[in-house]
Amino acid sequence: MTITETLFAAPARVETARPARWRGVAIGAAAVAAGTALGLLRQPGAGALDTIWAEDGGIFLAEAVRQGPFDALLTSYAGYFHVVPRLMAAIALLFPAGAVSTVLALQAALAVSLLAVLVYVASGSHLTGTLSRVLVSAVVVVVPVAQGDVLNSIANFHWYGLYALFWMLVWTPSRPAGRALAVAVTFLVAASDIVAVVFVPLALWRVLRRPDGEARREWHGIALTGGLGAGLLIQFAGLLSGSSERELTPDPVLAVTGFLLRAVPAPLIGERWLGDDVDTRWVALAAIAWLVVGAALLVAYTRRTRPAWTLAVVAGLHAAALYMVPVLLSGTATPRYAVAPAMLVVTALVALLQPAGSRVPLYALTALLALVAAVNLRVDNTRADGPLWSDELDRARTACATTDQATVPITPRDQTPPWQVRVPCDYVR
């Protein structure tokens, strides 16, 4: 098989009996439920169900209330559109104000869990064995980085979505429903984050190739590229019309050093051990992470494994691009920028360590990832300190006796200016 045929190969279609098919659905549903519960439990302190994260409330919920869901959907924030978070905020409006914190957190955790199961399914044509597929999908739920930002937050859906988008572009579902789902996810992620532009070369590569040496187009690849293009068209239309704008302060040095010191070490060391400041200890731990990467490459090169080289290289290149592009343009390197790249690093390592007899290399990687995930399962963060949505909502209702506008403080409480949900009192009553 050629490189492109290897990367975009369709799995062999196996007709399964109806009982077996329903058993798979039941297992998938159980995995989604377990992943959702685990995602919620990762938030320590005040918890996820009675707190609302920064942009979740201050931007998406508040604007949905003040402007209406449709107008809010057409409003950009931080230089791009956020279709999925806006839709989640619109769904939250269907519930009483007192339940909104729970609804937002549940939607965020459920979306992440669904993406994890989707990655498990999509990885089937590239990775042999259940363990490999579990590794590249479970990392979506237990990614050990940026827990101060991304846990149970609709605003941060797109970091997980970008990782899932990679898998959608290399997945060739055997059934029409799977193909439609892949295109829909591709569009929704691109319409929620302009950084999806990083995947344009991969999508075009898929479209321009000739499957099996034939002079015919691959229509699923065209549909995927169309979904990606439609989502990005929304983003760039906002930039060209002036409705979206963002100040750029390029910093190529920070982009490269950040990838080397943050994105690659993140899944192999975890934020608890790395700490907050890049010091001598951080650099030493980053060096250990790179030794792990080097060992995986050596084992693969000496053919002690059966590496999926194409998947490993493409995942590694996209890990670098997904980290460097936003840092290069913004000049900042926040921990959440490493979320999608970290998951792609795991994918690359798993691809390198596909068993060729002995499973020891893959088991060793599994043990390391499991240890890091366990150590970083619950890491203290600013959301743990509240405030509780229920308490602040009660105070806002009391204040509404003398005003028409409610101001409800949300987490993180110590930022300047503070994050607040500013809505009409009619909403909180």
C-alpha positions in Angstrom: 0.0 0.0 0.0 1.1 3.6 -0.7 1.6 6.2 2.0 -1.8 7.8 1.3 -3.6 4.4 1.1 -2.1 3.5 4.5 -3.2 6.8 6.1 -6.7 6.9 4.7 -7.4 3.2 4.4 -10.9 2.0 5.0 -11.4 -0.8 7.5 -12.6 -4.1 6.2 -16.3 -4.2 6.4 -17.5 -7.0 8.6 -21.2 -7.8 8.7 -22.1 -8.3 12.4 -25.2 -10.0 13.8 -27.8 -7.7 15.3 -27.1 -8.9 18.9 -23.4 -8.2 18.5 -24.1 -4.7 17.1 -26.4 -3.8 20.0 -23.8 -5.1 22.4 -21.3 -2.7 20.8 -23.8 0.2 21.2 -24.3 -0.7 24.8 -20.6 -0.8 25.5 -20.2 2.6 23.8 -23.0 4.1 25.8 -21.5 2.8 29.0 -18.1 4.2 28.0 -19.7 7.6 27.4 -21.4 7.6 30.8 -18.2 6.5 32.6 -16.2 9.1 30.7 -18.7 11.9 31.5 -18.7 10.9 35.2 -14.9 10.8 35.3 -14.6 14.1 33.7 -16.9 15.7 36.2 -15.0 14.0 39.1 -11.7 15.5 37.9 -12.7 18.9 39.2 -11.8 19.2 42.9 -13.0 21.6 45.6 -16.3 23.3 44.8 -16.8 20.8 41.9 -18.0 21.2 38.4 -21.8 21.1 38.8 -22.2 24.2 40.9 -19.6 26.4 39.4 -19.4 28.2 36.0 -16.1 28.8 34.3 -15.1 32.3 33.0 -16.1 32.5 29.4 -18.8 29.8 29.8 -20.9 32.2 31.8 -19.4 35.7 31.2 -19.4 35.4 27.4 -21.5 32.5 26.1 -24.3 32.3 28.7 -24.6 36.0 29.2 -24.7 36.9 25.5 -27.2 34.1 24.8 -29.5 35.7 27.5 -29.0 39.3 26.5 -28.9 38.9 22.7 -30.9 35.7 22.2 -29.4 32.4 21.1 -29.4 33.1 17.3 -27.8 36.6 17.5 -25.2 35.2 20.0 -24.4 32.4 17.6 -23.4 35.0 15.0 -21.2 36.9 17.5 -17.4 36.3 17.5 -15.2 36.2 20.6 -11.4 36.5 20.8 -11.1 36.8 17.1 -13.2 33.8 15.9 -16.6 32.2 16.1 -17.5 29.5 18.6 -20.4 27.6 17.1 -20.4 24.6 19.5 -20.1 26.6 22.8 -22.8 28.9 21.5 -25.1 26.0 20.8 -24.4 24.6 24.3 -25.2 27.9 25.9 -28.5 28.0 23.9 -29.4 24.6 25.2 -28.7 25.8 28.8 -31.3 28.5 28.3 -33.9 25.8 28.1 -33.4 25.2 31.8 -34.0 27.3 34.9 -31.2 29.7 35.9 -30.5 27.6 39.0 -29.7 24.5 36.9 -27.5 26.3 34.4 -24.2 25.5 36.0 -25.1 21.8 36.1 -26.3 21.8 32.5 -23.2 23.6 31.2 -20.8 21.2 33.0 -22.7 18.1 31.9 -22.7 19.2 28.3 -18.9 19.9 28.4 -18.1 16.6 30.0 -20.5 14.7 27.8 -19.0 16.3 24.6 -15.5 15.3 25.7 -16.6 11.7 26.4 -18.4 11.4 23.1 -15.3 12.6 21.3 -13.2 10.0 23.1 -15.5 7.2 22.0 -15.5 8.6 18.5 -11.7 8.5 18.4 -11.8 4.9 19.6 -14.0 4.0 16.7 -12.0 6.0 14.1 -8.7 4.5 15.2 -9.8 1.0 14.3 -8.4 1.0 10.8 -5.0 2.3 12.0 -4.2 0.6 15.2 -4.2 -3.1 16.0 -5.5 -4.2 19.3 -7.9 -2.8 21.8 -5.2 -1.5 24.1 -3.8 0.9 21.5 -7.2 2.2 20.7 -8.0 2.7 24.3 -4.7 4.7 24.8 -5.4 7.2 22.0 -9.1 7.6 23.1 -8.8 7.6 26.9 -6.3 10.4 26.8 -9.2 12.7 25.7 -10.8 12.3 29.1 -7.7 12.2 31.3 -5.3 14.5 29.5 -2.9 15.6 32.2 -2.5 19.2 31.3 -4.3 22.6 31.6 -6.7 21.5 34.2 -7.0 25.1 35.4 -8.7 25.9 32.1 -10.3 23.1 30.1 -12.1 20.8 32.6 -15.9 20.7 32.1 -15.8 24.0 30.2 -17.9 24.6 27.0 -15.5 27.4 26.0 -12.6 24.9 25.8 -14.4 22.2 23.8 -12.4 23.1 20.8 -9.1 21.9 22.2 -10.5 18.4 22.4 -12.3 18.9 19.1 -9.1 19.7 17.2 -7.7 16.3 18.3 -10.9 14.6 17.2 -10.7 16.5 13.9 -7.4 14.9 13.1 -9.0 11.4 13.5 -12.0 12.4 11.4 -9.7 13.4 8.5 -7.8 10.1 8.5 -10.9 7.9 9.1 -12.8 6.2 6.3 -16.0 4.9 7.8 -17.5 1.9 6.1 -21.1 3.0 6.6 -22.9 6.2 5.4 -23.9 7.1 9.0 -20.2 7.1 10.0 -19.3 9.2 7.0 -22.0 11.8 7.8 -20.9 12.0 11.4 -17.3 12.5 10.4 -18.2 15.4 8.1 -20.5 17.0 10.8 -17.8 16.8 13.4 -15.3 18.3 11.0 -17.6 21.2 10.3 -18.5 21.9 13.9 -14.9 21.9 15.1 -13.8 24.2 12.2 -16.7 26.5 13.0 -15.6 26.6 16.6 -11.8 27.3 16.2 -10.0 29.0 13.4 -6.8 27.0 14.3 -8.5 24.2 12.4 -6.8 25.8 9.3 -3.8 23.7 10.3 -5.6 20.7 8.9 -6.1 22.1 5.4 -3.0 20.5 3.9 -4.1 17.1 5.3 -7.6 17.5 3.9 -6.3 18.5 0.5 -3.9 15.6 0.5 -6.8 13.3 1.0 -8.8 14.9 -1.8 -6.0 15.0 -4.4 -4.8 11.4 -3.9 -6.1 8.6 -6.2 -7.4 5.6 -4.2 -5.9 2.3 -5.2 -4.2 3.9 -8.1 -7.4 4.6 -9.9 -8.2 7.9 -11.6 -11.2 8.6 -9.4 -11.9 10.9 -6.6 -12.6 9.8 -3.1 -16.0 11.4 -2.4 -15.8 11.1 1.4 -12.5 13.0 1.3 -14.2 15.7 -0.7 -17.1 15.9 1.7 -14.7 16.1 4.7 -12.8 18.9 2.9 -16.1 20.6 2.2 -17.0 20.5 5.9 -13.6 21.8 6.9 -13.8 24.5 4.3 -17.3 25.6 5.3 -16.3 25.9 8.9 -13.2 27.9 8.0 -15.2 30.1 5.6 -17.3 31.2 8.6 -14.2 32.1 10.5 -12.5 34.0 7.7 -15.7 35.8 6.7 -15.8 37.2 10.2 -12.2 38.4 9.8 -12.8 39.9 6.4 -16.0 41.6 7.4 -14.5 43.1 10.5 -16.9 41.3 12.9 -13.9 39.3 14.2 -10.5 40.7 15.1 -7.6 39.8 17.2 -4.3 41.5 17.9 -1.3 39.4 16.7 2.1 39.5 18.4 4.2 36.8 16.7 6.8 35.0 18.7 8.5 32.2 16.8 11.0 31.5 19.5 8.3 30.9 22.1 6.4 28.7 19.6 9.4 26.3 19.1 10.6 26.3 22.8 7.1 25.8 24.0 6.6 22.8 21.8 9.8 21.3 23.0 9.3 22.1 26.7 5.6 22.0 27.1 3.6 20.1 24.4 5.8 17.0 24.2 6.5 16.6 28.0 2.9 17.3 28.9 1.4 13.8 28.4 4.5 12.0 29.6 5.2 14.0 32.8 1.9 15.8 33.6 1.3 19.2 35.0 1.6 18.2 38.6 5.2 17.2 38.3 6.1 19.9 35.7 4.8 22.7 38.0 4.1 26.2 36.9 7.5 27.8 36.2 9.9 26.7 33.5 13.1 26.2 35.6 15.9 23.7 35.8 13.7 21.0 37.2 11.2 21.5 34.4 13.9 21.3 31.8 15.2 18.1 33.4 11.8 16.5 33.3 11.3 17.7 29.7 14.6 16.0 28.8 13.3 12.7 30.4 10.1 13.0 28.2 12.3 13.4 25.1 14.3 10.4 26.1 11.0 8.4 26.1 10.3 9.7 22.6 13.8 8.8 21.5 13.5 5.3 23.0 10.2 4.8 21.1 11.8 6.0 17.8 14.8 3.6 18.4 12.6 0.6 19.1 10.5 1.4 16.0 13.6 1.9 13.8 15.2 -1.3 14.9 12.0 -3.1 14.0 11.3 -4.4 17.5 7.8 -3.2 16.9 5.6 -2.9 13.8 5.4 0.9 13.6 2.6 2.7 11.7 5.2 5.2 10.4 2.7 7.2 8.4 0.3 7.8 11.2 3.2 8.5 13.7 4.8 11.1 11.4 1.5 12.8 10.4 0.4 12.9 14.1 3.7 14.3 15.2 3.7 17.0 12.5 0.2 18.1 13.4 1.1 18.1 17.1 3.8 20.6 16.3 1.6 22.7 14.1 -1.3 22.8 16.5 0.9 24.1 19.2 3.2 26.5 17.2 0.5 28.2 15.1 -1.5 29.8 17.9 1.6 30.6 20.0 3.4 32.0 16.9 0.5 34.3 16.2 -0.5 35.3 19.7 2.9 35.5 21.3 1.6 33.7 24.4 1.9 30.1 25.5 -1.0 29.2 27.9 -1.2 25.6 29.2 -4.4 24.9 27.2 -2.5 25.3 23.9 -0.8 22.0 24.7 -4.0 20.0 25.1 -4.5 18.9 21.5 -0.8 18.5 20.7 -0.3 16.4 23.9 -3.0 14.0 22.7 -1.4 13.8 19.2 2.0 13.0 20.9 0.3 10.0 22.5 -1.1 9.0 19.1 2.4 9.2 17.5 4.0 7.1 20.3 1.3 4.5 20.2 1.7 4.3 16.4 5.4 3.7 16.8 5.0 0.9 19.3 2.5 -1.3 17.5 3.4 -4.8 18.6 5.4 -7.1 16.3 5.5 -10.1 18.6 6.5 -8.7 22.0 4.1 -6.2 23.6 6.6 -5.0 26.2 7.2 -1.6 24.6 3.5 -0.8 24.3 2.9 -2.1 27.9 5.7 0.1 29.1 4.1 3.2 27.5 0.7 2.1 28.9 2.2 2.0 32.4 3.8 5.4 32.1 0.6 7.0 30.7 -1.5 5.3 33.4 0.8 6.6 36.1 0.8 10.1 34.8 -3.0 10.1 34.4 -3.5 8.8 38.0 -1.2 11.4 39.5 -2.9 14.2 37.5 -6.5 12.9 37.8 -7.5 15.7 40.2 -5.2 18.7 40.3 -6.1 21.8 42.4 -7.1 24.8 40.3 -8.9 28.1 40.6 -12.3 26.7 39.9 -12.0 24.6 43.1 -12.3 27.8 45.1 -15.7 28.7 43.6 -17.8 30.8 44.0 -20.8 28.5 44.0 -23.3 29.4 41.3 -26.3 28.6 43.7 -25.0 31.0 46.4 -24.2 33.9 44.0 -27.5 33.4 42.2 -29.4 33.8 45.6 -27.5 37.0 46.2 -28.3 38.3 42.7 -32.0 37.6 43.3 -31.9 39.6 46.5 -30.1 42.5 44.7 -32.7 42.4 42.0 -35.2 43.9 44.4 -33.6 47.3 43.8 -32.2 46.9 40.2 -33.1 45.6 36.8 -29.7 44.1 36.0 -28.1 41.1 37.8 -24.4 40.6 38.2 -23.4 37.1 39.2 -19.7 36.4 40.1 -18.3 33.2 38.7 -14.9 31.5 38.7 -12.1 32.3 38.7 -12.9 34.8 41.4 -9.4 36.5 41.7 -9.0 37.9 38.2 -9.0 41.6 37.3 -11.4 42.5 36.0 -13.5 39.8 37.7 -15.5 37.3 35.6 -19.3 37.9 36.0 -22.5 36.9 34.3 -24.4 40.2 33.6 -28.0 39.5 32.7 -31.4 41.1 33.2 -33.0 40.3 36.5 -35.9 38.6 34.7 -33.5 35.8 33.9 -32.4 35.0 37.5 -35.8 35.4 39.2 
